[in-house]
Amino acid sequence: MSLRGFATLNIWADDVAAATAWYAEFLGQEAYFRRSGPDGRLAYTEFRVGDYEAELGIIDRRYAPPGTADAPGGTIMHWHVDDLDATVQRLLALGATQHQPITAHGDEGFVTASVVDPFGNLLGVMTNPHYLDILASRTSA
């Protein structure tokens, strides 16, 4: 068995409707899937994002595992973006706060940044030459 690839990234929000609206604004698209909980409140939404239509799901925080509700934490998933500076500025303008500033890692072009979204989730963005190499090899075949 081996990991085959990223499938779904889930994040948490106290107000799924507000988080869905925020991410729709940032992503420039509406969620394609919505599900309400037993009380009728929106409990889950999902977006398809990027070149491989990766799934970004927003789940009502009341369903979060114990110990995950009070602070940003966990793994930071870094999404490749074409213009890191502009993306970070847009995230900050939409109300995210800086978690890690734009940081170069070596001299091969790997540059990361992360923010905390208005709902307490870590969101990483980066320039990733490896991602572009893989994308080019798949689209030229």
Summary of the structure (lengths in Angstrom):
residues: 141
radius of gyration: 15.9
end to end distance: 26.5
largest distance: 51.9
contacts: 355
relative contact order: 0.18
helix: 26%
strand: 34%
